[in-house]
Amino acid sequence: MRTASKTRKTNETFIEVACNLDDNKNVAIETGVGFFDHMLELLARHGRFGLTVKADGDLHIDSHHTVEDVGIVLGQVLKEALGDKKQINRYGHAYVPMDETLGFVSLDISGRPFLAFDATFDNQKLGSFDTELVREFFQAFAFQSGITLHARVLYGINTHHKIEALFKATGRALSEAIRVNPDIEGVNSTKGLIE
């Protein structure tokens, strides 16, 4: 089983994350930021992997540290759970429609972290969630997991729909990329190594 867990404590947050890439039954998210909880659950459910997240952050200030630090730890946990990356597809992509919105994500579990992010949000806040933190989350996640991640909202109006489309598309792209493919010998790289 490809599993990993990590705890991270700073003066701003205390984060606990565990994932199981081969068993999607257990998904439990509790960050104190309702909209973010919903997005992380969508990420895991559409990614077809188990995920537990418990975060205690300085929400009396705002949700920035909590969201960014969850992205950091989730990226680290995913990287550890993937291990040597043998036989994974490595690449994944998904278009996800959400009513009037269309989101797209393409990613490469390459060992070369990068984020190309193309989305704008008219609403600055959804509940207690600052929408500018969507990019911060994906940046932290991509850089800590070693993933090249391209995320784009092709069109749309509703801010909730735009963000939800991106999280669902990321989950679906991850599901494809982390899948073990018996036709692949070793790692899916002509270099023979994915770092």
C-alpha positions as CSV (number, residue, x, y, z in Angstrom):
1,M,0.0,0.0,0.0
2,R,1.3,3.4,-0.9
3,T,0.7,5.4,2.2
4,A,2.3,8.3,4.1
5,S,1.6,10.6,7.0
6,K,3.2,13.8,8.4
7,T,2.8,16.3,11.2
8,R,4.0,19.8,10.9
9,K,4.0,22.3,13.8
10,T,4.9,26.0,13.5
11,N,4.0,29.1,15.6
12,E,1.1,29.6,13.1
13,T,-0.3,26.1,12.4
14,F,-0.4,22.5,13.5
15,I,-1.1,20.3,10.5
16,E,-1.6,16.5,10.4
17,V,-2.1,14.8,7.0
18,A,-2.2,11.2,6.0
19,C,-3.0,9.7,2.6
20,N,-3.5,6.2,1.1
21,L,-3.1,6.2,-2.7
22,D,-4.6,2.6,-3.0
23,D,-7.6,2.8,-0.7
24,N,-10.1,5.7,-1.1
25,K,-12.5,4.7,1.7
26,N,-11.2,7.1,4.4
27,V,-11.6,10.8,3.6
28,A,-11.9,13.1,6.6
29,I,-11.0,16.8,6.4
30,E,-11.1,19.3,9.3
31,T,-9.2,22.6,8.8
32,G,-11.6,25.1,10.4
33,V,-12.2,26.6,7.0
34,G,-15.5,25.2,5.7
35,F,-15.1,26.0,2.0
36,F,-11.5,24.7,2.0
37,D,-12.6,21.4,3.7
38,H,-15.1,21.0,0.8
39,M,-12.5,21.5,-1.8
40,L,-10.0,19.1,-0.2
41,E,-12.7,16.4,0.0
42,L,-13.5,16.9,-3.7
43,L,-9.7,16.6,-4.5
44,A,-9.5,13.3,-2.7
45,R,-12.8,11.9,-3.9
46,H,-12.1,12.7,-7.5
47,G,-8.5,11.6,-7.0
48,R,-9.7,8.2,-5.8
49,F,-7.3,8.2,-2.8
50,G,-7.8,8.2,1.0
51,L,-7.0,11.5,2.7
52,T,-7.2,12.7,6.3
53,V,-6.4,16.3,7.2
54,K,-6.5,17.9,10.6
55,A,-5.4,21.5,10.8
56,D,-5.4,24.0,13.7
57,G,-4.3,27.4,12.5
58,D,-4.3,31.0,13.5
59,L,-7.8,31.6,11.9
60,H,-8.3,34.6,14.2
61,I,-5.9,36.4,11.8
62,D,-7.1,34.8,8.5
63,S,-6.9,31.5,6.7
64,H,-3.7,32.1,4.8
65,H,-1.3,30.2,7.0
66,T,-3.7,27.2,7.3
67,V,-4.4,26.9,3.6
68,E,-0.8,27.3,2.5
69,D,0.6,25.0,5.2
70,V,-1.9,22.3,4.4
71,G,-0.7,22.5,0.8
72,I,2.9,22.1,1.9
73,V,2.2,19.0,4.0
74,L,-0.2,17.5,1.5
75,G,2.5,17.8,-1.2
76,Q,5.1,16.2,1.1
77,V,2.9,13.3,2.0
78,L,1.9,12.6,-1.6
79,K,5.6,12.6,-2.6
80,E,6.4,10.2,0.1
81,A,3.5,7.9,-0.6
82,L,4.6,7.7,-4.3
83,G,7.9,6.3,-3.2
84,D,10.2,5.4,-6.2
85,K,7.3,6.2,-8.6
86,K,7.8,2.9,-10.4
87,Q,5.1,2.0,-12.9
88,I,2.9,5.1,-12.4
89,N,1.5,6.8,-15.4
90,R,3.2,10.0,-14.3
91,Y,1.0,12.3,-16.5
92,G,-2.6,13.2,-16.0
93,H,-5.1,15.7,-17.3
94,A,-8.7,16.5,-16.9
95,Y,-11.4,19.0,-18.1
96,V,-14.1,19.4,-15.6
97,P,-17.3,21.4,-16.3
98,M,-19.1,23.0,-13.4
99,D,-22.3,24.5,-14.8
100,E,-21.2,27.6,-16.8
101,T,-17.5,27.1,-15.9
102,L,-14.9,24.8,-17.5
103,G,-11.7,24.0,-15.6
104,F,-8.6,22.3,-16.9
105,V,-5.6,20.7,-15.2
106,S,-2.6,19.0,-16.7
107,L,0.1,17.6,-14.5
108,D,3.4,15.7,-14.6
109,I,4.8,13.9,-11.5
110,S,8.2,14.9,-12.8
111,G,10.3,15.8,-9.7
112,R,10.5,19.3,-11.3
113,P,8.0,21.5,-9.4
114,F,6.3,24.3,-11.3
115,L,2.9,26.0,-11.3
116,A,1.3,27.7,-14.2
117,F,-2.0,29.1,-12.9
118,D,-4.5,31.0,-15.0
119,A,-7.7,31.9,-13.1
120,T,-9.4,35.0,-11.9
121,F,-12.0,35.2,-9.2
122,D,-14.5,38.1,-8.9
123,N,-15.5,37.3,-5.3
124,Q,-12.7,37.8,-2.8
125,K,-14.2,35.6,-0.2
126,L,-16.3,32.4,0.0
127,G,-17.4,32.0,3.6
128,S,-14.2,32.5,5.6
129,F,-12.0,31.4,2.6
130,D,-10.0,34.1,0.8
131,T,-10.2,33.1,-2.9
132,E,-6.7,34.4,-3.6
133,L,-5.5,31.5,-1.5
134,V,-6.4,29.0,-4.3
135,R,-3.2,29.9,-6.1
136,E,-1.2,29.8,-2.8
137,F,-2.5,26.3,-2.1
138,F,-1.6,24.9,-5.5
139,Q,1.8,26.6,-5.4
140,A,2.7,25.0,-2.1
141,F,1.3,21.6,-3.1
142,A,3.1,21.6,-6.5
143,F,6.4,22.6,-5.1
144,Q,6.4,20.2,-2.2
145,S,5.2,17.3,-4.2
146,G,7.6,17.8,-7.1
147,I,4.8,18.1,-9.6
148,T,4.6,20.3,-12.7
149,L,1.0,21.6,-12.5
150,H,-0.9,23.6,-15.0
151,A,-4.3,24.8,-13.8
152,R,-6.6,27.0,-15.8
153,V,-10.2,28.2,-15.8
154,L,-11.1,28.4,-19.5
155,Y,-14.3,30.3,-18.8
156,G,-16.9,30.9,-16.2
157,I,-18.7,33.4,-14.0
158,N,-19.4,32.0,-10.6
159,T,-16.3,32.0,-8.3
160,H,-17.4,28.9,-6.4
161,H,-17.8,27.0,-9.6
162,K,-14.4,28.1,-10.9
163,I,-12.6,26.9,-7.8
164,E,-14.5,23.7,-7.5
165,A,-13.8,22.9,-11.2
166,L,-10.0,23.3,-10.5
167,F,-10.0,21.1,-7.4
168,K,-12.0,18.4,-9.1
169,A,-9.8,18.5,-12.2
170,T,-6.7,18.3,-10.1
171,G,-8.1,15.2,-8.4
172,R,-9.0,13.6,-11.6
173,A,-5.6,14.4,-13.2
174,L,-3.9,13.0,-10.1
175,S,-6.0,9.8,-10.2
176,E,-4.7,9.2,-13.7
177,A,-1.1,10.1,-13.0
178,I,-0.7,8.0,-9.8
179,R,-2.3,4.9,-11.2
180,V,0.0,1.9,-11.5
181,N,0.3,0.7,-15.0
182,P,1.6,-2.8,-15.5
183,D,2.7,-2.0,-19.0
184,I,5.4,0.4,-17.6
185,E,8.7,-1.2,-16.6
186,G,10.5,0.8,-13.9
187,V,9.7,4.5,-14.0
188,N,8.0,6.3,-16.9
189,S,11.1,8.2,-18.0
190,T,13.7,7.7,-20.6
191,K,16.2,8.9,-18.0
192,G,15.3,5.9,-15.8
193,L,14.8,8.2,-12.8
194,I,12.1,10.6,-11.6
195,E,13.4,12.8,-8.8
